[in-house]
Amino acid sequence: MASYKRYGGTPPHVAGSDTSEEAAKEIEPKVGRLHWTLVAALERGGSGMTDEQMQEACDMEQSTQRPRRVELVASGMVCDSGERRRTRAHRWAVVWQIHRPAGCSCQLAHPKSKVKTAGKALRYRRLLLEVVDLIREKGYGASADEAMLKLAAIDES
């Protein structure tokens, strides 16, 4: 789902850091599954989740979760809900949600956006289809079927 062309074809890493480059190479085959895991958690979460809540729900380290969430935001699949919640450290954090072009009040759907809602809906559908393809490719058949049912429900709304 993520395109790493601007990063030389691999997930972002610190230039000149051999450990960062190695970590990027190691995570690349897992990125699709990690994206799906976060999207599924947000879907189950209903009212959105902070990064901390996603990390807990997915049993994922912050150094793995945050970059994947950033990629999902960049792809237009996840957006800032506008809501804020307190973290365990009592700091305010963004509540992230699945971006649904129709009826979404996030910045992506703001009237000043240069992309029309119909274009966003098509882009969202394409992203979901890419996720479904990745799931099928990795052999998660039941999850792919569930994703297709959700996609059909979104199409009907």
For each residue, the residues with C-beta under 8 A, 3 or more apart:
1: 31 32 35 71 72 75 77 127 130 131 134
2: 11 31 35 71 74 75
3: 6
4: 7 8 9 10 11 12 28
5: 9
6: 3
7: 4 10 11 12 13
8: 4
9: 4 5
10: 4 7 13 21 24 25 28
11: 2 4 7 24 27 28 31 67
12: 4 7 24 67
13: 7 10 17 20 21 23 24
14: 17 20 21
15:
16:
17: 13 14 20 21
18: 21 22
19: 22 23
20: 13 14 17 23 24
21: 10 13 14 17 18 24 25
22: 18 19 25 26
23: 13 19 20 26 27
24: 10 11 12 13 20 21 27 28
25: 10 21 22 28
26: 22 23 30
27: 11 23 24 30 31 34 64
28: 4 10 11 24 25 31
29:
30: 26 27 33 34
31: 1 2 11 27 28 34 35 68 71
32: 1 35 36 131 134 135 137 138
33: 30 36 37 134 138
34: 27 30 31 37 38 60 64 65 68
35: 1 2 31 32 38 39 68 71 72 131 134
36: 32 33 39 40 131 134 135 140 143
37: 33 34 40 41 58 60
38: 34 35 41 42 54 58 60 65 68 69 72 78
39: 35 36 42 43 72 77 78 98 131
40: 36 37 43 44 143
41: 37 38 44 45 49 54 57 58
42: 38 39 45 48 49 54 78 96 97 98
43: 39 40 98 150
44: 40 41 57
45: 41 42 48 49 53 57
46:
47: 83 95 97
48: 42 45 81 83 95 96 97
49: 41 42 45 53 54 57 95 96
50: 53 54 85 87 93 94 95 96
51: 54 55 62 65 66 69 93 94 96
52: 55 56 62 87 88 93
53: 45 49 50 56 57 85
54: 38 41 42 49 50 51 57 58 60 65 69 96
55: 51 52 58 59 60 61 62 65
56: 52 53 59
57: 41 44 45 49 53 54
58: 37 38 41 54 55 65
59: 55 56
60: 34 37 38 54 55 64 65
61: 55 64 65
62: 51 52 55 65 66
63: 66 67
64: 27 34 60 61 67 68
65: 34 38 51 54 55 58 60 61 62 68 69
66: 51 62 63 69 70
67: 11 12 63 64 70 71
68: 31 34 35 38 64 65 71 72
69: 38 51 54 65 66 72 73 78 96
70: 66 67 73 74
71: 1 2 31 35 67 68 74 75
72: 1 35 38 39 68 69 75 77 78
73: 69 70 76 77 78 79 80 96
74: 2 70 71
75: 1 2 71 72 78 127
76: 73 79 99 108 120 123 124 127
77: 1 39 72 73 98 99 124 127 128
78: 38 39 42 69 72 73 75 96 97 98 99
79: 73 76 96 97 99 104 106 107 108 109
80: 73 94 95 96 97 106 107
81: 48 94 95 96 97 106
82: 95 105 106
83: 47 48 95
84: 92 93 94 95
85: 50 53 92 93 95
86: 90 91 92 93
87: 50 52 90 91 92 93
88: 52
89:
90: 86 87
91: 86 87
92: 84 85 86 87
93: 50 51 52 84 85 86 87
94: 50 51 80 81 84
95: 47 48 49 50 80 81 82 83 84 85
96: 42 48 49 50 51 54 69 73 78 79 80 81
97: 42 47 48 78 79 80 81 106
98: 39 42 43 77 78
99: 76 77 78 79 104 106 108 109 120 124
100: 103 104 124 154
101: 104 108 109 117 120 121 124
102: 117 121 157
103: 100
104: 79 99 100 101 108 109
105: 82 109
106: 79 80 81 82 97 99 109 110
107: 79 80 110 113
108: 76 79 99 101 104 113 120
109: 79 99 101 104 105 106 113 117 120
110: 106 107 113
111:
112:
113: 107 108 109 110 120
114:
115: 119 120 123
116: 119 120
117: 101 102 109 120 121
118: 121 122
119: 115 116 122 123
120: 76 99 101 108 109 113 115 116 117 123 124
121: 101 102 117 118 124 125
122: 118 119 125 126
123: 76 115 119 120 126 127
124: 76 77 99 100 101 120 121 127 128 154
125: 121 122 128 129 151 154 155
126: 122 123 129 130
127: 1 75 76 77 123 124 130 131
128: 77 124 125 131 132 147 150 151 154
129: 125 126 132 133 151
130: 1 126 127 133 134
131: 1 32 35 36 39 127 128 134 135 147
132: 128 129 135 136 144 147 148 151
133: 129 130 136 137
134: 1 32 33 35 36 130 131 137 138
135: 32 36 131 132 138 140 143 144 147
136: 132 133 139 140 141 144
137: 32 133 134
138: 32 33 134 135
139: 136
140: 36 135 136 143 144
141: 136 144 145
142: 145 146
143: 36 40 135 140 146 147
144: 132 135 136 140 141 147 148
145: 141 142 148 149
146: 142 143 149 150
147: 128 131 132 135 143 144 150 151
148: 132 144 145 151 152
149: 145 146 152 153
150: 43 128 146 147 153 154
151: 125 128 129 132 147 148 154 155
152: 148 149 155 156
153: 149 150 156 157
154: 100 124 125 128 150 151 157
155: 125 151 152
156: 152 153
157: 102 153 154
